[in-house]
């Protein structure tokens, strides 16, 4: 008879994550933690998802699971607001990116813009869901961060920061579809 491994404490805590309801606060350490936490957050968002990233972090965001979760959220309601701000689009332009391809197919549901260079801080990276859930990367080097299910003041401050940056941001010409 095969032995099933014991679930680790992170997985148990993530399983109890309920956006806006639970007091879940998780420390994230490693790619596995970030990928699972991001999928969980996107899967429970209902109104808005705002993503701020320095360079589209291909190791985090250029995968089928993330693109599928973002697509499912963007298609979940005609009122779903999905926006991404990034500092440097050159990596995504040079190597391609699944989310850029998704945004080209869903331009009214998923919008991507570039942060004004005066506002760009490569250490700043977060995802806000519904003004209440917050996933934050704390370290520019590597996968260290946190996920909070009910972080109202912090998530609202991050949303306000995102809105300010969005107002000063610009479209990324290289992400547009060229019809020939």
KAKA-V988617 format. One record per residue. N is the residue number from 1. RES is the residue in one letter. PSI is psi in degrees with one decimal (NA if undefined). Layout:
N_RES_PSI / N_RES_PSI
This chain:
1_X_125.7 / 2_X_146.1 / 3_X_126.5 / 4_X_134.5 / 5_X_150.4 / 6_X_134.1 / 7_X_143.5 / 8_X_162.1 / 9_X_-35.4 / 10_X_-47.8 / 11_X_-39.7 / 12_X_-44.0 / 13_X_-41.7 / 14_X_-35.6 / 15_X_-27.6 / 16_X_0.7 / 17_X_122.7 / 18_X_108.6 / 19_X_122.9 / 20_X_-8.5 / 21_X_-52.8 / 22_X_158.4 / 23_X_22.5 / 24_X_126.7 / 25_X_117.0 / 26_X_134.9 / 27_X_132.9 / 28_X_130.9 / 29_X_96.9 / 30_X_158.8 / 31_X_-41.6 / 32_X_-46.7 / 33_X_-46.7 / 34_X_-44.9 / 35_X_-44.6 / 36_X_-42.8 / 37_X_-41.1 / 38_X_-46.1 / 39_X_-41.9 / 40_X_-44.6 / 41_X_-47.8 / 42_X_-36.3 / 43_X_-21.5 / 44_X_-9.5 / 45_X_146.0 / 46_X_-33.5 / 47_X_-46.0 / 48_X_145.4 / 49_X_121.0 / 50_X_126.6 / 51_X_125.3 / 52_X_122.9 / 53_X_141.9 / 54_X_-39.5 / 55_X_25.5 / 56_X_7.8 / 57_X_74.8 / 58_X_-30.7 / 59_X_-22.9 / 60_X_-40.5 / 61_X_-10.3 / 62_X_61.8 / 63_X_159.2 / 64_X_-40.4 / 65_X_-45.6 / 66_X_-47.3 / 67_X_-41.2 / 68_X_-42.5 / 69_X_-41.5 / 70_X_-41.3 / 71_X_-44.3 / 72_X_-42.7 / 73_X_-48.9 / 74_X_-32.7 / 75_X_-5.0 / 76_X_-26.1 / 77_X_150.0 / 78_X_-12.6 / 79_X_-3.4 / 80_X_129.6 / 81_X_111.3 / 82_X_115.6 / 83_X_143.3 / 84_X_131.1 / 85_X_132.8 / 86_X_151.9 / 87_X_-47.9 / 88_X_106.4 / 89_X_1.7 / 90_X_-36.9 / 91_X_-45.7 / 92_X_-35.9 / 93_X_-44.9 / 94_X_-45.0 / 95_X_-6.0 / 96_X_159.4 / 97_X_134.7 / 98_X_-36.5 / 99_X_-33.0 / 100_X_-44.3 / 101_X_-39.8 / 102_X_-44.4 / 103_X_-32.6 / 104_X_-33.5 / 105_X_-23.2 / 106_X_58.1 / 107_X_-24.0 / 108_X_-15.3 / 109_X_-22.4 / 110_X_111.7 / 111_X_136.4 / 112_X_131.6 / 113_X_164.4 / 114_X_133.6 / 115_X_139.8 / 116_X_138.6 / 117_X_-27.6 / 118_X_-22.1 / 119_X_-10.9 / 120_X_127.0 / 121_X_107.3 / 122_X_-14.4 / 123_X_-10.4 / 124_X_119.5 / 125_X_126.4 / 126_X_165.0 / 127_X_128.0 / 128_X_133.4 / 129_X_121.2 / 130_X_29.8 / 131_X_16.9 / 132_X_-37.0 / 133_X_142.3 / 134_X_124.4 / 135_X_123.9 / 136_X_136.5 / 137_X_121.3 / 138_X_-17.7 / 139_X_130.9 / 140_X_-27.3 / 141_X_103.3 / 142_X_-169.1 / 143_X_75.9 / 144_X_129.7 / 145_X_-157.8 / 146_X_158.5 / 147_X_126.8 / 148_X_129.6 / 149_X_-30.5 / 150_X_79.8 / 151_X_59.3 / 152_X_-56.6 / 153_X_-39.1 / 154_X_-42.7 / 155_X_-40.2 / 156_X_-38.4 / 157_X_-41.2 / 158_X_-39.1 / 159_X_-41.9 / 160_X_-43.1 / 161_X_-44.0 / 162_X_-45.7 / 163_X_-40.9 / 164_X_-46.5 / 165_X_-38.7 / 166_X_-42.0 / 167_X_-32.8 / 168_X_0.5 / 169_X_174.9 / 170_X_159.2 / 171_X_154.3 / 172_X_106.2 / 173_X_-37.7 / 174_X_-12.2 / 175_X_-9.0 / 176_X_153.9 / 177_X_134.2 / 178_X_113.2 / 179_X_120.1 / 180_X_NA
